[in-house]
Amino acid sequence: MRLKPRARTFHYSLGRRGENAACDFLTRRGYEILERNYFERSGEIDLIAKKGETIVFAEVKTRRSSRFGAPEEAAHFQKQRKIIRLAARYLSLKGLTENPVSFDVLAVDWPPGREPEIRHYENAFEAGEEL
């Protein structure tokens, strides 16, 4: 399905605002943001952060309403597998393969005219044998 240009612009700006809010949320909780929108041909990781020695790969999902479900429901199995593959390459490239890893989801509910509500699911999914 193709979005109309106007709808696409709004969608991306809401997503960007959600990522900004998630960065602030994590920073206030002692995380160091290493990368934002880490991109390779096969996909993107919204946020890569570090807390202590743990490298955190975070998927941020932002919604204005629950009309299409809760934001965290959009971090589905296929998305998780893609993030895990990208994370493995990132860890190898940066020489961080010995660090503990966490795959987190930050769900941002942001109704019009209100402040965002953020839910942080630490260790939301595991890499299993893939890392």
C-alpha positions in Angstrom: 0.0 0.0 0.0 1.4 3.4 -0.9 0.8 6.3 1.3 -0.2 9.7 0.0 2.7 12.1 0.2 1.0 14.2 2.9 0.2 11.1 5.0 3.7 9.8 4.6 5.2 13.1 5.8 3.0 13.0 8.9 3.8 9.3 9.5 7.5 9.9 9.4 7.4 13.0 11.5 5.4 11.1 14.2 8.0 8.3 14.1 10.9 10.8 14.3 9.3 12.5 17.3 8.7 9.1 18.9 12.4 8.2 18.4 13.5 11.6 19.9 11.3 10.9 22.9 12.7 7.4 23.3 16.2 8.7 23.2 15.5 11.3 25.9 13.8 8.5 27.9 16.8 6.2 27.7 19.3 9.0 28.3 17.5 10.0 31.5 17.8 6.4 32.7 21.6 6.3 32.2 21.9 4.8 28.7 24.5 6.2 26.3 23.1 6.5 22.8 25.6 5.0 20.3 23.7 5.2 17.1 20.3 6.4 15.8 18.8 4.9 12.7 21.7 2.6 12.0 21.1 1.6 8.4 22.4 -1.2 6.1 20.9 -2.4 2.9 19.0 -5.1 4.6 17.3 -2.9 7.2 17.6 -0.4 10.0 17.9 -0.4 13.8 16.2 2.6 15.4 18.5 3.0 18.4 21.7 1.4 19.6 22.6 2.3 23.1 24.9 1.1 25.9 24.2 0.7 29.6 27.1 -0.5 31.6 28.7 -3.1 29.3 25.4 -4.2 27.7 24.8 -3.1 24.1 21.1 -2.4 23.6 19.4 -2.7 20.2 16.0 -0.9 20.5 13.0 -0.9 18.2 10.8 2.2 18.7 7.2 2.1 17.7 5.0 5.2 18.0 1.2 5.4 17.6 -1.3 8.2 18.0 -4.1 5.8 19.0 -4.8 2.1 19.5 -6.8 1.9 16.3 -4.3 -0.4 14.7 -3.2 -2.1 18.0 -0.6 -1.2 20.6 2.7 0.0 19.3 4.7 -2.9 20.8 2.6 -5.3 18.7 4.3 -4.0 15.6 7.6 -5.4 16.7 6.7 -8.8 15.1 8.8 -11.9 14.5 10.1 -10.9 11.1 11.2 -7.5 12.3 12.9 -9.2 15.3 14.9 -11.5 13.0 16.0 -8.6 10.8 17.2 -6.6 13.9 19.1 -9.7 15.2 20.9 -10.1 11.9 21.8 -6.4 11.7 22.9 -6.5 15.3 25.3 -9.4 14.7 26.9 -7.5 11.8 27.1 -4.3 13.9 28.7 -6.1 16.9 31.3 -7.7 14.6 32.1 -4.5 12.8 32.5 -2.6 16.0 34.5 -5.3 17.8 31.8 -5.7 20.5 31.1 -9.4 20.2 32.1 -10.1 23.8 29.6 -7.6 25.2 26.2 -8.7 26.6 23.3 -7.8 24.4 19.7 -6.8 24.9 16.9 -6.4 22.4 14.4 -3.9 23.7 11.2 -2.4 22.4 10.1 1.1 23.3 6.4 1.6 22.7 5.4 5.3 22.5 1.7 6.2 22.8 1.3 9.9 21.7 -2.3 11.0 21.4 -2.9 14.4 19.8 -2.4 17.3 22.2 -0.9 15.2 25.0 2.5 14.2 26.2 3.9 10.8 25.1 3.6 7.7 27.3 6.6 5.4 26.9 6.8 1.7 27.8 10.2 0.2 27.8 10.3 -3.6 27.3 13.9 -4.7 28.2 15.0 -8.0 26.7 11.8 -8.1 24.7 13.1 -10.8 22.5 16.2 -13.0 22.3 18.7 -13.8 19.5 19.0 -17.5 20.4 21.7 -19.1 18.3 21.9 -16.2 15.8 24.5 -14.1 17.8 
